[in-house]
Amino acid sequence: MNVGIGLAILLVVLLVGAFVFSKLTKFNDGEEISKGNEAAGIYMGSKLLGLCIIVAMVSFSSHDWTSMLIWSGVGIVIQCLVYVLFDFFTPKFKVCEEIAKGNMAVAQLLRSIIIGTSIVIGTFLL
């Protein structure tokens, strides 16, 4: 039963996270991925992997399902802030434009930042 509830919470967090992240980007994630834009796929996959890391770490320290949902939501918000700050502090290029163009270097850089910050965020939320 606990595994089922945990998986349901993970699914909700991933769906909400994907929706929120897609609203932050200036391109259609699904459309770019379906066109074969590998940079968009890496970027979206990294965001979802980052959320999974946060949910995993939060579930380890949460004593009830409500707090797990709340702290996972906090993780989504923090991940969004990381993206906005990264985009702000890289004025030489705009992240969304580069991902939409298929710039793999930017996608790889973002993947590292997203996964790294997810581990740090998850540790903070423990």
C-alpha positions as CSV (number, residue, x, y, z in Angstrom):
1,M,0.0,0.0,0.0
2,N,2.8,2.4,0.9
3,V,4.6,1.8,-2.4
4,G,1.4,2.5,-4.3
5,I,0.8,5.8,-2.4
6,G,4.4,6.8,-2.9
7,L,4.3,6.1,-6.6
8,A,1.0,8.1,-6.9
9,I,2.7,11.0,-5.1
10,L,5.7,10.8,-7.4
11,L,3.4,10.8,-10.5
12,V,1.6,13.8,-9.2
13,V,4.8,15.7,-8.5
14,L,6.2,14.8,-12.0
15,L,3.0,15.9,-13.8
16,V,2.8,19.1,-11.8
17,G,6.6,19.7,-12.3
18,A,6.4,19.0,-16.0
19,F,3.5,21.4,-16.3
20,V,5.2,24.2,-14.3
21,F,8.5,23.7,-16.1
22,S,6.8,23.8,-19.5
23,K,5.2,27.2,-18.6
24,L,8.7,28.6,-17.8
25,T,10.0,27.7,-21.3
26,K,9.3,29.9,-24.3
27,F,9.0,26.9,-26.5
28,N,6.7,23.9,-26.5
29,D,8.6,21.1,-24.8
30,G,6.5,18.2,-26.2
31,E,6.6,19.6,-29.7
32,E,10.4,20.1,-29.7
33,I,10.9,16.6,-28.3
34,S,8.5,15.1,-30.9
35,K,10.5,16.9,-33.7
36,G,13.7,15.1,-32.5
37,N,15.3,18.0,-30.6
38,E,17.7,16.1,-28.4
39,A,18.6,19.2,-26.4
40,A,14.9,19.6,-25.4
41,G,14.7,16.0,-24.5
42,I,17.8,16.2,-22.3
43,Y,16.5,19.3,-20.7
44,M,13.1,17.9,-19.9
45,G,14.5,14.6,-18.8
46,S,16.9,16.3,-16.5
47,K,14.2,18.4,-14.9
48,L,12.1,15.3,-14.3
49,L,15.1,13.3,-13.0
50,G,15.9,16.2,-10.7
51,L,12.3,16.1,-9.3
52,C,12.7,12.3,-8.8
53,I,15.8,12.9,-6.8
54,I,14.0,15.5,-4.6
55,V,11.0,13.3,-4.1
56,A,13.3,10.3,-3.2
57,M,15.1,12.4,-0.6
58,V,12.0,14.0,0.8
59,S,10.3,10.6,1.1
60,F,13.2,9.3,3.1
61,S,12.7,12.0,5.8
62,S,8.9,12.5,5.7
63,H,6.7,10.9,8.3
64,D,3.5,11.3,6.4
65,W,2.2,11.7,2.8
66,T,1.1,15.3,3.3
67,S,4.5,16.5,4.3
68,M,6.0,14.6,1.4
69,L,3.7,16.4,-1.0
70,I,4.4,19.8,0.5
71,W,8.2,19.4,0.5
72,S,8.1,18.0,-3.0
73,G,6.2,21.1,-4.0
74,V,8.8,23.3,-2.3
75,G,11.4,21.3,-4.4
76,I,9.5,22.2,-7.6
77,V,9.5,25.9,-6.7
78,I,13.2,25.9,-5.9
79,Q,14.1,24.1,-9.1
80,C,12.1,26.7,-11.0
81,L,14.0,29.4,-9.2
82,V,17.3,27.8,-10.1
83,Y,16.3,27.8,-13.8
84,V,15.3,31.5,-13.7
85,L,18.5,32.5,-11.9
86,F,20.6,30.5,-14.3
87,D,18.9,32.1,-17.3
88,F,19.3,35.5,-15.6
89,F,23.0,35.1,-14.9
90,T,23.9,33.9,-18.4
91,P,23.2,37.1,-20.3
92,K,25.4,36.0,-23.3
93,F,22.7,33.5,-24.4
94,K,19.1,32.8,-23.5
95,V,18.6,29.2,-22.3
96,C,15.2,28.7,-24.0
97,E,16.4,30.0,-27.4
98,E,19.5,27.8,-27.3
99,I,17.5,24.6,-26.3
100,A,15.0,25.4,-29.0
101,K,17.9,25.6,-31.5
102,G,19.1,22.2,-30.3
103,N,22.2,23.4,-28.6
104,M,23.5,20.3,-26.9
105,A,26.2,22.1,-25.0
106,V,23.6,24.2,-23.2
107,A,21.5,21.1,-22.6
108,Q,24.4,19.2,-21.1
109,L,25.3,22.2,-18.9
110,L,21.8,22.5,-17.7
111,R,21.6,18.8,-17.0
112,S,24.6,19.0,-14.7
113,I,23.2,22.1,-12.9
114,I,19.7,20.6,-12.5
115,I,20.9,17.2,-11.2
116,G,23.5,18.8,-8.9
117,T,21.1,21.3,-7.4
118,S,18.4,18.6,-7.0
119,I,20.8,16.7,-4.8
120,V,21.6,19.8,-2.8
121,I,17.9,20.8,-2.6
122,G,16.9,17.3,-1.5
123,T,19.6,17.3,1.2
124,F,18.3,20.7,2.5
125,L,14.7,19.3,2.6
126,L,15.8,16.1,4.5
